[in-house]
Amino acid sequence: MLQQSIKAAVFYPTGDRQRMISTPDKPTRVFTSDNVSLAWHYYTPAHLQLVEVVFGHWKSTGIIVDPTLVVVNGSTGIPIARSGDDSKVSWAGNLTNSLAVFVLYNVQPADGNVEFAVQLDFGLAYSSLTDLVRPHVEAKRK
């Protein structure tokens, strides 16, 4: 007797896909030598699992390049890789609340020449979420 295999297709409406809910101001204003928090609030539908969050310098070719400043494990929320300069950036996010937050310390005028990027990776079968921010570094008021 032949058994028939039944395949069920899973349908996810177009509106139920990963997306950014809020991003840092563009540009994000910060005073020289101050710290700045860069926060991204995102939505992930139940059928997706966040693999990792990458934060680093953006290159015009569309990739985050060295130095990759922080890589965070998507299931534990624990940083799994950092640049050699831990005094420059830290992870302050909460993945349970779908919040990716990175703190840049002691921002200098040269940081205003860098586009920083966050990339949320959901595995090879799904598109990543990427957003860019460039700090606008201002002299402190006297």
C-alpha positions in Angstrom: 0.0 0.0 0.0 1.4 3.4 -0.9 1.4 6.1 1.6 0.8 9.5 0.5 2.9 12.3 2.0 1.1 15.5 2.7 3.1 18.6 2.8 1.8 21.7 4.5 3.0 25.1 3.4 3.4 27.6 6.1 2.3 31.0 5.1 3.5 34.2 6.8 1.7 37.3 5.8 4.0 40.0 4.3 3.3 42.3 7.3 4.6 39.6 9.7 8.3 40.0 9.1 11.3 41.3 10.9 11.6 45.1 11.0 13.0 48.0 12.8 10.5 49.8 15.1 12.8 52.6 16.2 16.3 53.7 15.4 18.8 56.3 16.7 18.4 59.9 15.5 20.1 60.6 12.2 22.5 62.1 12.8 22.9 61.4 16.5 24.2 64.5 18.2 26.9 64.0 20.9 29.4 66.3 22.6 33.1 65.7 22.4 34.3 63.3 25.1 30.8 62.3 26.1 29.3 58.8 25.9 26.3 58.1 23.6 23.8 55.2 23.6 22.7 54.0 20.2 19.4 52.0 20.5 17.5 50.0 18.0 14.1 48.5 18.8 13.1 45.8 16.4 10.3 43.3 15.8 10.9 39.6 15.2 7.9 37.3 14.3 7.6 34.1 16.3 8.8 31.9 13.3 12.2 33.6 13.2 15.1 33.3 15.6 17.8 36.0 16.0 21.2 34.4 15.4 23.4 37.3 16.2 23.7 41.1 16.4 26.8 42.7 14.8 27.9 46.3 15.5 30.8 47.9 13.7 31.9 50.3 11.0 30.0 50.4 7.8 31.6 50.2 4.4 30.0 51.6 1.3 30.0 48.1 -0.3 27.2 47.2 2.1 29.0 45.3 4.8 30.2 45.8 8.3 34.0 45.8 8.2 36.8 45.5 10.7 36.8 46.6 13.2 33.7 44.7 14.0 33.2 46.3 17.4 30.8 43.8 19.1 29.0 40.6 18.1 26.2 39.4 20.4 24.8 35.9 20.5 21.2 36.1 19.5 19.9 33.5 21.9 21.8 34.4 25.0 22.3 38.2 24.5 26.0 37.7 25.6 28.7 39.4 23.6 30.7 36.6 21.9 33.3 38.8 20.1 34.7 42.2 20.7 37.3 44.5 19.2 40.5 44.8 21.1 39.4 48.2 22.4 36.7 47.4 24.9 37.0 50.9 26.3 35.4 52.3 23.1 32.1 50.4 22.9 29.9 48.1 25.0 26.7 46.1 24.7 23.8 47.4 26.8 20.9 45.8 25.0 18.1 43.4 26.1 17.2 40.9 23.4 14.2 39.7 25.5 12.7 43.1 24.9 13.9 43.2 21.2 16.3 46.0 22.0 19.8 46.3 20.6 21.8 49.0 22.4 25.5 49.9 22.1 27.3 52.6 24.1 30.1 54.5 22.4 32.5 55.9 25.1 34.6 59.1 24.9 33.3 60.2 21.5 35.8 62.2 19.6 35.5 64.4 16.4 37.0 61.6 14.3 34.0 59.4 15.2 31.8 61.9 13.2 33.6 60.6 10.1 32.5 57.0 10.7 29.2 55.4 9.8 28.4 52.8 12.5 26.0 50.0 11.6 24.0 47.4 13.4 23.0 44.2 11.6 20.5 41.7 13.0 21.1 38.3 11.5 18.3 35.7 11.3 20.2 33.0 9.5 20.9 32.3 5.8 17.2 31.8 4.8 16.1 35.3 5.9 17.1 38.8 5.2 19.1 40.7 7.9 18.1 44.0 9.3 20.7 46.7 8.9 20.7 50.3 10.0 23.3 53.0 10.0 24.1 56.0 12.1 26.8 58.7 12.0 27.4 60.7 15.1 27.4 64.4 14.8 30.1 65.4 17.2 29.9 68.9 18.7 32.2 70.9 20.9 31.0 71.2 24.5 29.5 74.4 25.5 31.6 76.6 27.7 
